[in-house]
Amino acid sequence: MLESSASLRDPDAAPPAETAHILVVESDERYRELLAELLRGAGYACVTSSDAVDARNLLVSHSFRAVISDVQLPNGEGTDILELAGQYPGTASVMLSSTDDRELVDHAVSLGIDAYITKPFKRNEVLVGIAGALRRRVLEIENSRFRARIGASGEERAAELGQTLDRLKGAADKVANSHEQTILRLSQAIEYHDGETEGHVERVGCYTKLLTGFTDVPPDVVRVASFMHDVGKIAVGASILQKPGQLTSTERQGMERHCEIGYQLLSGSDSELLELAATIALTHHERFDGTGYPQALQGEDIPVEGRIVAVADVFDALTSDRAYRPAFSVEEALAILREGRGTQFDPEVLDRFLACLDEVQSIRAELAD
């Protein structure tokens, strides 16, 4: 029996706030009685059921503020009970389970479950969970009623707002494209100073984009940031950068300074893009085995974006003409990359690059010198 008069179920109406009926569906008597005692002690009117069929009948014929149901029930699944509860906007649903299973949690989310409690539970965990679930339902009902009061005029305003946002997005896209073109052209100016093959930074950016599955940063942000990986070379003399022969020890030290100079030029701004570019500039010559420069970082201590650009940069450098040597063939370059797997390059990043060779070849063809 319900502890106060029960009404036939109206799917579009929530029970009044003072009717704090909660249906507890649990086959384990110990847990069922424990939950009932706990909820009643907190001031809720509680009804219990141990069977899926009985619980369904109660849910269809009476108004409840919330349903707490275990997943495993006699004569049915608890998820079916909670899915039925989800058809009534005024009823919160709380899943009870003895396992913290990821698939079950995902299923609960798909059903719109308001709270998820695992057994054995703590008293406060249950009370906080049910209070939060009830509050969420109240807010959703109020929001629904507010939208209904707004009516057609509100829909028109929402449509106008949507159109305005679309226009703003279009303008933002144009600004972003303008920024990208500016960065690309400035980076290409470094190419001319360096004597590098035309298109190097753009190809490196495209190769980098193929590998961005290793980072949470949006692919195009990493691509554009990689354009600036050699910006520090602006402070290195052209006589060093374009020297046809082997560098002396002093010249080598001067050339290697471009990583730290690039970092100093790009860091310290409020731009996430420039901060990422600064990290790439500083770390793209680090080696996976810790023998790189300028900080001799090792393994995953090297930021993943630096490890990505390292592979892209070396491949394009090997397959391009330089002042001190002609370009290697793609096959020769790939052999060199494979030889550096686990020493110069992150094995996972390199393997991903090698798996994308068709896309790499397409980029080389499209952005050929």
C-alpha positions, 0 to 999 in steps of 0.5 A: 500500500502507498503511504498516502492516497495514490493517483492514476498515472498522468505521464505529463504531470509531476507529483506535487512537491510534498508527495515525496514518494520513492519506489525502491525496487530491489530483490535483496531483502537486506538492501531493500529494507536498508534503503527503505529505512534510510529514505524514510528516516530522511523524510521520504515516503517509500514504497518497496518492490522485489519483482520487476512485474510488480514494480512495473504495475506500481510505476504505471498506476501511481505517481512517484517522485523517484524510482531506485532500481537494482539492475538484476531483478526477478522476472525482468531487468531493472533497466527496463523499469528505469527506462519506463520511469524515464517516460514520465518527466516528473520521475527521477531515476536512480540505478543501483548496481553491485558492479561499477561496469563501464558498459553499464554506466554508458547504458545508464547515461543513454537512458537518461539516468539521474544518478548511479549508486554502487553497492555496498553504498554509504548513507550520504551517498544515497541521500545526496544521489536522490536529492540531486536526482529530484532537484534535476527533475524539478529544474527540467519540469520548470524549464519545460514549462518556461519554454511552453510559456515562451511559445512561438515568439520565443521560437522566432527569437531562438531562430534569429539568435541561431542565424546571428550565431551562424553569421558570427561563426562565419566571421570567426572562421574568416578571422581564423583563416586570416591568422593561419595565412599570416602565420604560414607566410611568416614561417615561409619567410624563415624558409627563405632565410634558412635556404630550406626547400619551399613548402617545407613548413606546410608539408610538415603541418599536413604530416603532423595533422595525420598524427594528431590522434595522440593529442587532445588538441584539435588537429588544425591547431597542432597543424598551424602551430607546427608551422612555427617549429623553426622560427628560432632560425631567424636569429641564426646566421645564413652562413651557418644555415646554408653552409654546404659542408659540415658544421664546426662544433661552434657552428653546430652549437649556434644552429642548435640554439634555434630551439630555445630562441624559438621558444623565447619568441613564442612563449609568454602570450595569452594565445594557446596556439602560440604557447603550443607553437613554443612547446613544439619549437623547443622540443622537436629536436629532442630524441626518444632515447634522451640524446636530443637537444636542447634539454635531453628529454627522454620518452614521454617526458617529451611533449607529444606534439614535439614527438609528432613534429620530430617525425614529420620534420625529419621525413620532409627534411630527408626527402628535400634538397638541402645545401649540404646534400641532395634529397633522399628517395622516399624509400631511403628516408623511410629506412632511416626513420625505421632505423631511428624507431625507439631511439630518435623517434617515439615508436607509436608515433612513427608506426602511425606515420608509416601506416599513413604512407598513402596520405603522406605521398598524396601530400608530397604530390600536392605540395611539391616544390 
